[in-house]
Amino acid sequence: MDVLAIDVGGTNVKILATGQQEGRKFPSGPKLTAKAMVEEVKKLAEGWNYDAVSIGYPGPVANGKPVAEPHNLAPGWVGFNFERAFGCPVKMVNDAAMQALGSYNGGKMLFLGLGTGLGSTMIVDGTLEPMELAHLPYKKATYEKYVGLCGLKRFGKKKWRRYVEDVVERLTAALEPADIVLGGGNVRLLKQLPKGCRAGSNANAFLGGFRLWADGKRPSGPLAEAQATSAGANKRSAGKKQKP
């Protein structure tokens, strides 16, 4: 099966299809609706073959559908018929969950996405558990307000790095992961990774999108078959570092 993986972010929408060497992208932002996203993706993916679509959505997803409008995009996503719009089967997960799925190597992993906001997902023995930690209380606001893009702009890199380290330490103590992956476009701004962390890659979002379809089911249970099936996709996606 050829898959078109779509990573919807607050700054850019990035796409890659099975067999392609380089991803493509276009700006997103507060005026981007679901309808506009689909139309732009279809134009950008012209010439690519795909039988199914995977979407990483910047918000909570239940049963493959968004259950709340995105914080950094225009409304109109909840209730939108993506399968009809694309004309093929569509699987949707939270964007952090899709990148986490592409970063997973086994065991109990915590993924934190440092981007426009703060994405968060855990995978425990192959079972994907998207979370919404970004909006939990932290200091005088929320985690996202300190380690997301607005925190970076408000506090500057030096303080932002300290907040990232503190947030990672708190979540590690609470969730006790064996593996911690920091992904998202802003991970490159860290001088050094917090203790016990490894850096993810934006390209892993594409790999996660391919893995969604690797066993013909939604991502639950052990992912051994998905990892084996997508080994070739991993080489293609990881070969070129994606720009944030």
N, C-alpha and C positions, 0 to 999 in steps of 0.2 A: 504494500500500500504506500502510495506517495502522499506525504503529509505537508500541509502548509502550516508552519508554526508562527503565531502572532504574539508578540510581547507588547502589550499595551501599557505604556508608562505615562507619567504626568508630564514628561518633556518630549518624548518621542515614541512613535510606534515603530517597532522593528519586526521584520519578517524574514523567514528563510524557508525554502522548500527542500524536500528530500532530493539529494543529488546536486544541489547548488553549492558553489564554493564560497560565495560571499552573500551576506545579508543585505537587505535594503531597508531604508527608514524614511520617515517623514515626520514633521513636527506635530505634536498633539496640543495640549493646553486646554484652558478653560472653555473654549468654544467648540471643542470636538464632541460631536454626538455619535451614538452607535451607528446610525445610518451613514454619516460622513466617513467614519472609520472604515466601514465595509467598502464603500465606494472607492476610497483612496487606496485601500489594500488591493482591491481587484485590479485597479489601474497599474499599481506598482508591481504586481505579480504577473502582469501580462507576459506570456511566453513561457511561464512555468507550468508544469503539469502537477496536479494534486487531486487526490480522491477524497480527502478529508481535511478538516481544519482543526487546529488546537489554538485556543485563545487563553493567554494569561491576562487576567482581569485585575485592575487595581482596586479591589474591594472584596467584600465577602461574597462567596458563591455557595449555593446549596443545590444539590441534585443537578449540577451542571448549568445552573442559571444564576445570574447576579441577583442578590436579595437586597441590595442597597445601592444607591447612586454613588459614583466615584467622587471623592473629595476634590480632585484636581481637574476634573473634566466637566463637560456640560451634562445636564440630565438627559434622560431618555434611554437609558441602558436597561433598566428593569422592565421586563415584559417584551423586549425586542426579540423578534424571531430571527436568530442568527442563521439557522439552517436554511430557512427560506431565502434569506438575503444572499447567502453564499451558494445556494443550490447544491449543497452536499452535506454529509454528516459533520457535526461540530461537537467538540468536547471543550468545556470551559472549566478552568480552575483559577484560583487566586494567582496573581502573577508571581508572588514570592513562592508559592507552592510549586509552580511550574519550574522556576529556576532551582528550587530545592531538589525536585525530582531529578533534574539533570546533574546535580552535584552529589547525589547520594552514592555512597560506597558500602553501605551496610550498617547494622547496629542501630544505635540511638543518636540521631543527628538533629541539632538545632541549626536552622538557617535564619540569618538576619540580613535583610536587604537594605543597604544604605543608599537610598536614592532620593527621589522627591519627598517621599515619606519614609516610613520604616516598615518593611515587609517582614513577616515572621511565619515560620512553619517548622513543625517537627515531623520527622519520619522515624518511626519506631519499628524495627524489624520488618521493614517494608511497607508499613501502613502509614499513609500520608494523613497528617493532621494539620490543616491550615489553622492559623491563629490570628487574632487581631490584638496583638500586644501594643501596637503603636499608640492607642488612645487610652491606655491605662494611666492613672495619675503618677506623675514623677516631678519632684520638686514643686515648682509653682505652676506647672502645666501638665504635659503628657510626655511620654518617651519621644514621640515623633517631633514635638516642638523643640527638643534639645538635640536629637541626633539626625533628624531629617534635614532637608535642604534649608528650611527656614532657620533652624538652629545654627547651621553652618554660616549662613549669611549674618545672623544676628550676633553670634559670639565670636566668630573668626575661627580659623583652623586650629589654633593652639587649644583653646577652651573646648572646641567641638571634639577634638581627639580625646580629651580627658573625659568628656561626657560619654563618648562611645565606649571607652574602657570601663567606666563605672557601670553603664547599662549592661554590658556583656557580663561583667562580674556578678551583678545582681541576678540576671536571668540564668546564668550558669549555676549559681547557688540554689535557685528555686527549682530548676528543671532537671539538673544533673545529667546533661548530655555527655556522651562519650566522644562526640565529634561536633565541632562548631565551625560552621562555614559563614564567612562574611562575604556577601555578594553585593550587587548593585553598583551603579556607576561611581559612587563616591568612595568606595573602598580603596581606590588608588591614592586618595589623599592622606591615608594613614602612613606615618613614617615607619611604624612597625605595628604588627598585628598584636592584639591583646593575647595574653597567655592562653595556650590551648586552641587557638583559632587557626584556620587556614583560609586563604583567599579563594573565593569563587570567581567565576567569569560570567559576563553577560551572555556569552555564547551558550552557557549551560541552560539558559531558558529555552533555546531552540531544541537542545537535546531532550529536555524535559517534555517539550511538546511532541517530539517524536515518540518518546517512551509512553505517552498517554495512549497511543494506539498500538504499541508493540505486542500486547497480548490480547487485543480486541476488547478490553474491559477498562473500566475506570481504575485508577491506581489504588489498589488495596491488596494487602497480602504481600508475600515476598516478591521482590522485583528481579529475581535471578534471570528469568527468561527475557524480561524487558532489557536488562543490561546487556545480555548477549546479543539480542536482536539489533540493538542500537549502537553496537561497537563501531560500525563504520560511520554512523552519523556523528559520533563523538569526535572521530578524527577530522571530519570535515568542519565541524562547528568550532573546535578548539584551535584549529590551525591559524586562525586570524583573530586577534583580539578585537572585540567590539568597542567602539567608542561610546561613551555614556550619552 
